[in-house]
Every structure is written in C-alpha cells, then in structure tokens.
Amino acid sequence: MPVTIELAVAKTHKYASRESGDTVEIIERPRGGFSTVIADGQGSGPGAKALSLLVAGRAVALLNEGVRDGAAARATHDFLFAHRSGKVSAALDIVSVDLSTRSVLFTRNSEVPMVLVQDGVAQEVDDSGGRIGLYHHTRPRVLEFPCSEGISAVIVTDGVAGAGSRKKGKEFDLAGTVEASFRTGRTPQEIADRILETAVDADGGRPADDMTVLVVYLGPGVASQPIRRINYSIPLRE
C-alpha cells in the first residue's frame, strides 16, 4: 500500500546564545529513501555547534556511502571518542525511511526518550544506547517498523525533554504534549511547532537549552504523480 512520509522540524537555540548546538541534516539514501540526522553537541553556543556539525557531518558521509545506520552510528562514535579522547559527548539520532526494505529505522544514541504515536495514543520509548563519545564500547539501539500508514514518531533533544525543570509549576510532560499536539495539529509542521512552543513556554519563554523537535508522520499515499517538497523557514537576527 502506498504511503506518504512527512517530516517536520522545529528548533531554537538557548536563550541569550547566538546559535544552536543542535544540528539537523536530511539526505537521500543511495538505495532509495532518506535519512534525518540529529546531533546535539555537549553544552551550548559555538563550541556545541562545532561539535554537532562534526558529528552530523561524519554520520551523513557514512550514510551517503551506503553504510547501514547502526554501523554509521558506531563509526561516528568511534571517530568522536578517538578525536576528543572521551572528553566530550553528543547525542545522535538517525531516522531513516529505507525504501529498499520498506521500513522505518530509528537508530538512537541519546538519553532522551522518543515518542511513538499509534491510534492517537503517545508512548515514550526509552530504548537507546546513550550518548556517544564518552565510553569505548558505546553502541546504538536500532528500532525498526514497517513502512505503513498510521505510524508517527517524535524525536526531541534534551532541551525539550528537560523544559520547565528549573521553573516551579512548569513541568513539561513530553508524551502528554505530543498527544495533545497530534489532536490539535493538522500537519506535521503544526505539530512540531506546537511541541516546541509548549517547551519554550515551560521555560518561561527563555529556553534553558537548545531545542529541536522532529516529527515523522506516515500517512495515506497519493494516486497522482508523486511530488517531493522541502520547506525551510529560518529567521535571522542582527
């Protein structure tokens, strides 16, 4: 059965920081499909950005060469561990739609749960390999689902998951926010925007860390000639 895969990203940087330490890259896979790489560098600001660019760039290069997602994540960890002597860490998520196997892959090295949404019910999934770069034998966790209508997932960085932790009465419920956003949002982009806005609000409008939200939605296919679309909206400040 044909399906339409939709991706939406919403991200912002830590308050009073000029750039985000989170990096998001979307690439087409050599054998069909595409992958989204999210890297969250340790800390914030220029140092974290340089780190996340380094990590994302290495993962993207390996995926472009046809390396499997799990092997790419392990090799990226080995590179960072050797390059920085185990002194810095990064979270690395690779989300792939592989048309050669008709599957959706989530390859995770993070301390933040992802959220699966099925039949309108959101469920946190904690299965992950932990951040890369610190320990020699770190491995990713790979979750695989059939590429079929009705599966949705939300990946966030720790700035979103930890929103409100420094504000009394502003605790952020990740699964609850995702579920409510899917009920009210009409498109994946609206859902991603709502999740991010709720997290920013939990931090009192001043994000305590860099924030990134990725929404993956598998909907009904189309009968007409398929058209792929990519949209970017990047506000710049002086």
Backbone torsions as a table, in degrees:
resi	resn	phi	psi	omega
1	MET	NA	131.0	180.0
2	PRO	-68.6	145.3	177.3
3	VAL	-132.2	159.6	172.8
4	THR	-113.4	123.8	179.0
5	ILE	-98.8	125.7	179.4
6	GLU	-119.3	135.5	176.0
7	LEU	-119.7	142.9	175.1
8	ALA	-142.3	137.5	179.6
9	VAL	-126.2	136.2	171.1
10	ALA	-133.3	130.8	-177.3
11	LYS	-148.5	155.9	175.6
12	THR	-151.7	165.7	-177.4
13	HIS	-101.8	166.9	177.3
14	LYS	-58.9	143.7	179.6
15	TYR	-58.5	135.6	178.7
16	ALA	72.7	9.5	173.3
17	SER	-108.4	141.8	-173.7
18	ARG	-81.2	-19.7	179.9
19	GLU	-147.8	158.7	-176.4
20	SER	-87.5	142.3	174.0
21	GLY	-85.0	2.3	175.8
22	ASP	-97.1	139.3	176.6
23	THR	-126.1	135.3	178.4
24	VAL	-123.6	128.3	177.6
25	GLU	-128.2	136.9	176.2
26	ILE	-120.4	126.1	-177.9
27	ILE	-133.7	156.9	172.2
28	GLU	-86.9	143.9	-177.5
29	ARG	-87.4	145.8	-177.5
30	PRO	-57.9	-32.1	-176.7
31	ARG	-103.6	15.4	178.2
32	GLY	106.5	140.5	-177.1
33	GLY	100.9	-165.3	-179.5
34	PHE	-153.4	162.6	178.4
35	SER	-129.9	144.1	172.8
36	THR	-115.4	126.8	-180.0
37	VAL	-111.3	127.0	175.8
38	ILE	-119.4	121.6	177.6
39	ALA	-119.7	131.6	179.7
40	ASP	-118.7	103.7	-178.5
41	GLY	-74.9	149.3	179.4
42	GLN	-59.5	134.1	178.8
43	GLY	83.9	-151.6	179.9
44	SER	-151.0	170.4	178.2
45	GLY	83.3	-164.0	-173.9
46	PRO	-57.8	-39.0	-179.8
47	GLY	-63.3	-43.9	178.7
48	ALA	-67.3	-36.7	178.8
49	LYS	-65.2	-44.7	178.8
50	ALA	-60.5	-39.4	179.4
51	LEU	-67.2	-45.9	-178.5
52	SER	-66.8	-34.7	175.2
53	LEU	-64.7	-40.4	177.8
54	LEU	-61.0	-47.4	-178.0
55	VAL	-66.8	-50.1	-178.8
56	ALA	-62.1	-40.8	-179.7
57	GLY	-62.1	-41.0	178.9
58	ARG	-67.1	-42.7	179.4
59	ALA	-63.8	-43.1	-179.8
60	VAL	-63.4	-42.4	-180.0
61	ALA	-60.3	-41.9	180.0
62	LEU	-67.8	-43.0	178.5
63	LEU	-62.7	-38.7	178.7
64	ASN	-63.9	-25.8	178.9
65	GLU	-85.0	-0.7	179.3
66	GLY	91.2	8.0	177.7
67	VAL	-68.4	138.4	-179.8
68	ARG	-66.2	153.8	-171.5
69	ASP	-56.7	-47.8	-178.5
70	GLY	-62.4	-42.2	178.8
71	ALA	-67.2	-36.6	178.0
72	ALA	-64.4	-41.5	178.9
73	ALA	-64.9	-42.0	179.7
74	ARG	-65.6	-42.6	-179.9
75	ALA	-65.9	-35.6	177.3
76	THR	-65.7	-41.1	175.2
77	HIS	-60.9	-47.8	-179.2
78	ASP	-58.5	-40.4	178.8
79	PHE	-62.8	-47.8	-178.7
80	LEU	-66.0	-41.0	-179.7
81	PHE	-61.5	-42.9	179.4
82	ALA	-72.8	-38.7	-175.5
83	HIS	-68.9	-36.1	-175.9
84	ARG	-117.0	11.5	172.8
85	SER	57.7	32.7	177.0
86	GLY	71.8	19.3	-175.7
87	LYS	-99.4	-11.6	177.8
88	VAL	-133.7	158.4	-177.9
89	SER	-131.1	165.1	175.4
90	ALA	-151.5	149.6	169.9
91	ALA	-91.3	140.9	-178.8
92	LEU	-136.2	121.0	174.9
93	ASP	-120.6	131.7	173.6
94	ILE	-120.7	118.4	178.5
95	VAL	-113.6	119.7	-173.9
96	SER	-127.2	140.5	166.4
97	VAL	-107.3	107.8	-174.9
98	ASP	-100.4	106.7	-177.1
99	LEU	-73.8	-20.7	178.7
100	SER	-70.9	-28.5	178.3
101	THR	-112.4	-1.3	-178.2
102	ARG	53.2	50.1	-177.9
103	SER	-137.8	160.4	174.0
104	VAL	-112.5	125.6	-175.8
105	LEU	-114.8	134.5	173.7
106	PHE	-118.2	110.8	-179.7
107	THR	-109.2	115.8	-164.1
108	ARG	-125.7	130.4	166.4
109	ASN	-130.6	89.2	-173.5
110	SER	-156.9	164.0	173.0
111	GLU	-105.6	6.2	-176.7
112	VAL	-107.1	132.2	178.0
113	PRO	-68.3	150.1	167.8
114	MET	-93.7	167.0	-178.4
115	VAL	-124.4	123.6	173.4
116	LEU	-96.8	139.2	178.4
117	VAL	-123.3	118.4	177.6
118	GLN	-136.3	129.4	-177.8
119	ASP	55.7	35.2	176.8
120	GLY	79.2	0.9	-178.8
121	VAL	-105.9	127.5	-178.9
122	ALA	-97.1	136.1	-179.5
123	GLN	-135.0	127.3	177.2
124	GLU	-75.0	139.2	178.0
125	VAL	-121.6	112.3	-174.9
126	ASP	-88.4	-3.7	-173.8
127	ASP	-66.1	108.7	-177.8
128	SER	-156.1	160.7	-177.4
129	GLY	-91.8	2.7	-177.1
130	GLY	80.7	162.9	-175.1
131	ARG	-63.4	150.4	-179.8
132	ILE	-89.8	160.9	171.0
133	GLY	102.6	-16.4	-172.5
134	LEU	-100.2	-40.7	-172.7
135	TYR	-121.5	143.4	-170.4
136	HIS	-60.2	-41.4	-171.0
137	HIS	-100.8	24.9	178.6
138	THR	-62.5	133.5	177.9
139	ARG	-129.9	153.0	176.8
140	PRO	-81.7	164.7	169.1
141	ARG	-108.0	133.5	-177.6
142	VAL	-115.3	122.7	175.9
143	LEU	-111.7	134.7	-176.4
144	GLU	-127.9	134.7	179.5
145	PHE	-132.1	150.4	176.6
146	PRO	-65.1	145.0	-179.9
147	CYS	-80.2	82.7	-176.2
148	SER	-138.0	156.5	-177.7
149	GLU	-60.2	140.9	173.7
150	GLY	107.6	-5.0	178.1
151	ILE	-99.4	128.7	174.5
152	SER	-133.0	152.7	179.6
153	ALA	-148.1	151.9	177.6
154	VAL	-128.5	125.7	174.8
155	ILE	-112.5	131.9	178.3
156	VAL	-131.0	158.1	172.2
157	THR	-90.2	172.9	-171.1
158	ASP	-66.7	-21.0	176.6
159	GLY	-64.7	-32.0	176.6
160	VAL	-77.6	-51.1	-177.1
161	ALA	-60.6	-33.1	-178.4
162	GLY	-95.5	10.1	-178.7
163	ALA	-59.8	139.8	177.1
164	GLY	83.3	-4.2	-176.6
165	SER	-66.3	-19.9	179.1
166	ARG	-102.5	4.0	-178.3
167	LYS	-120.3	123.8	177.9
168	LYS	-67.2	134.5	178.4
169	GLY	77.3	9.3	-177.9
170	LYS	-122.3	31.7	-178.3
171	GLU	-61.3	137.9	-176.6
172	PHE	-101.0	120.1	178.5
173	ASP	-97.8	102.2	-173.4
174	LEU	-62.6	-54.7	-178.2
175	ALA	-62.6	-41.6	179.7
176	GLY	-64.7	-40.1	178.3
177	THR	-65.9	-41.7	178.3
178	VAL	-62.4	-45.9	-178.8
179	GLU	-62.2	-44.5	179.3
180	ALA	-65.4	-36.5	-179.6
181	SER	-68.0	-35.2	177.1
182	PHE	-70.7	-28.4	178.4
183	ARG	-72.9	-33.7	-173.2
184	THR	-102.9	-24.5	-178.4
185	GLY	-81.0	137.9	-180.0
186	ARG	-91.6	-25.7	-179.0
187	THR	-130.0	159.4	176.0
188	PRO	-56.3	-35.1	179.6
189	GLN	-67.3	-40.0	176.6
190	GLU	-63.7	-36.9	178.5
191	ILE	-65.6	-47.0	179.1
192	ALA	-61.2	-42.8	179.8
193	ASP	-62.0	-41.3	-177.8
194	ARG	-67.1	-41.4	178.3
195	ILE	-61.4	-45.6	-179.9
196	LEU	-64.1	-44.1	180.0
197	GLU	-60.9	-39.9	179.2
198	THR	-65.9	-39.3	178.4
199	ALA	-66.5	-43.2	178.2
200	VAL	-62.1	-41.6	178.4
201	ASP	-62.8	-37.1	178.7
202	ALA	-63.9	-26.9	175.8
203	ASP	-91.5	16.4	177.7
204	GLY	70.6	26.0	179.6
205	GLY	81.2	1.4	179.8
206	ARG	-128.5	88.9	-174.6
207	PRO	-52.9	129.8	180.0
208	ALA	-79.9	-10.0	179.6
209	ASP	-155.8	166.7	174.9
210	ASP	-62.6	143.9	-175.8
211	MET	-129.7	133.0	175.4
212	THR	-139.0	137.1	176.8
213	VAL	-127.1	127.7	173.2
214	LEU	-118.7	126.5	176.1
215	VAL	-112.4	127.7	175.8
216	VAL	-114.3	123.6	-175.5
217	TYR	-130.6	126.9	176.5
218	LEU	-108.5	110.1	-177.0
219	GLY	-115.6	-172.7	-178.8
220	PRO	-64.6	148.3	179.0
221	GLY	-76.7	176.7	-179.7
222	VAL	-118.6	147.8	-179.0
223	ALA	-87.0	-22.3	-177.3
224	SER	-82.9	179.3	177.1
225	GLN	-57.5	122.6	-176.9
226	PRO	-69.2	135.5	179.1
227	ILE	-123.7	128.0	178.0
228	ARG	-94.9	139.3	-178.0
229	ARG	-130.6	141.5	173.4
230	ILE	-130.7	130.1	179.3
231	ASN	-124.6	136.8	175.2
232	TYR	-125.7	141.2	171.7
233	SER	-135.8	110.6	-172.9
234	ILE	-127.8	97.2	177.7
235	PRO	-74.0	136.7	179.7
236	LEU	-116.2	144.0	177.5
237	ARG	-121.6	157.9	177.2
238	GLU	-67.0	NA	NA
